[in-house]
Amino acid sequence: MSKPIDKQLDNWQKLASYSTNLQAEMFANLLRNNGINVSLQTLSAIPGMNSGSILWVQQDDLQKAQSILDSIDSHTLDDSNNEG
C-alpha cells in the first residue's frame, strides 16, 4: 500500500549538501540506483552557475541513504590514506 501523496510531499529530509552540482548528481544517481527517491535542489537560479546542490530524501529512506553515503566517504578516506 502506498502512502498518501500529501504525506510524501511533507516528508522530505535534507540529506547532504555539495559544493558542485556534479558531485550532487553523482551521489543522487548512486542513491537512485539503490532504490532511493532523491530530490535535488540547486543553489543557484542562474543556468550553468555551479553553486552546489542539496540532496533531499524521504524520511523512510533517510537512514539507508545516509549509510550509503557514509560508506562511500569512508572508502574514499581509506583509499586516500593508502596512496603515496
Secondary structure, 3 states (H helix, E strand, C coil): CCCCHHHHHCCEEEEEEECCHHHHHHHHHHHHHCCCCEEEEECCCCCCCCCCEEEEEEHHHHHHHHHHHHHHHHHHHHHHHCCC
